[in-house]
């Protein structure tokens, strides 16, 4: 059995859903289809999820919602029209939205979860209706009926361990199951959505629950690439990578998956395949626990970059001899509700790298005051506007000179390094540079390790 998830662009139009239909019917092993809400049809289009967020916010402000509901329904109606099933399904979707906007708004987070989940939920119903219209034996599968049990607050659901046992039962259905992504249900029946990458998370959970032989993730790219195609022209594709490499790259800025999205599949040893809905015959990218030597063409698997970081610089003479100094420093960061990303340090100096979005002017000032007064430091200050560049590869630790070549390439490009941090696993190597130098740093590193093609 294979679980196949289709992203927003893959279900944005009737034509795209026809492609989805062919992909599923071409392989009898594809028994469960996880779908996103309709995405953009072109660059200046609006995603259905964004339309629903606007609808929900109008509800909370007490504004009229008739136009917003009609706009959302029309997106589905246009898809149904293209598929030749306009009529009952559009009426069902409109009735569903009317029910959702009437939901109790006392808890704004839970109310917005109800509204946002309509995107995936109604798209699954529409696609199931299309399959049946085509004579394909298919069934819409509600996550509650399937047993996708979650816990956590609104917008941040986490799968419960017992969900996997419940989901195993849906292997026995004869029909192709069309399963909406992005949300699950608490044991008391309360709907809660997953965080970023919600439909990917659903797909990974379902694949793990049914013990699928493969979790396929269909999107709008042929494969995962070594670097961002918006920065590097025609970057090398990655045809095989490990779970650990994918997670490191996702966390560091790769946009293919959110860093937690595939964890359920990884933990259950389910291989993941990334494919293009518009080019399903392509090789794509396979993600597994390990990969063989035959895939060892380059010492670096991928280069990720992310902006929006700040660095807290702390200097105190002989801080390394002061027991508990680092712990107390991080406790102060924790007290402000901030998580840190990296903690490079030396004998007299320590730096805490964190995301700028987690700081406010008040928390910044309060944090610096506490560091200066409670730790008795010689100097402490914060600088903003940094980007983190991450090099990831399972075989980096077996290749001499990775850091030297990378820093040499960065220096040759005239870029100043603000920080270097080697992960303890030696799978990743991170650099901090000013945001204005982010793209040029990625280009310099890519050219050094890929354009020169020294590792054949």
C-alpha angles and dihedrals in degrees: 000000000000127000112212121196122194122201129221098274089049091060100033097106141021090254091056091049089052087057089049090051093053092047091053097044092046091067120043089200090069097092104148124050119193113196137195127213115275110283132200119316091199136000096274094044126108123240116236090237090058090049090052093048088054089049092050093048090051089053092051091050091050093243128146112278104186095100094044092050091048092050091052093046091048091059090058092040091055091052092047090049091054089050094047095242102104114144124050096030093054090050090049091052093048091050090050092053092048089054092049096050088053090058116119107273095197090109102046094194094053090043092054090048089057091051098043094048089061089078097066096029096056093041090056090052091049094049091047089052090051092051091051091047087056091053093254115140101239139150134200106235118206111212090229092056090045092054100246094163119186141175133201139073129305113298092010108072121167124200116248119229093240091059091077092058091048093048092052088073093067089070087080097064115111093209128078103258120224105204123188115228131216103051147056138177134257116232088261091058097257114147115230128177128225121242125253114336089027098161091048088053091051091050092050092048093049092046090052093045095054092037091236120198088226139009109212119199111196116198139146099278129078093229145332108287132216091244140005109294088214088065103031121045110235097344119201114275120238107225097177130021139154130254090247093052092049093049093048092049094045091050090049097053111289107143098204092087137004108247094250097039099094100036095105090055092043094051091051094045095244113158114233124214124195112206139170115245088209093049106027094159091066121107094247122179124302118204118198139156092262139007131208130246091256088074092053099106098132131025090228119059098189146355117218130184134191132178133206104073133141130198127216108207116203125184126185127154110252094355087154089071094052107097112226096011095125093044093052091047091054092045088059090052089048092050088061090055092250128136119210127225105198136006111196113174145172139188097290102009138062132180128200114201116201140157113276092220089067092059128082126187090253095048091045093053093042092049094050092048092053093047092051097044104033098038095037093223125178092228139358131174142149128233126192138200103065133145126206119221116196127196112198132187137138092224099045091104090057095051119082119224103019094133093042093052093045096048090044091054091048091049092048088055089056094246123142118225115224097186143357122203127179115202116235089239089057088223092110139041119193132201129188119212135162112280092242088063097046101103094040090052091053090049092049093051094043092051091050097052104027113019091053090050093207092154110063 
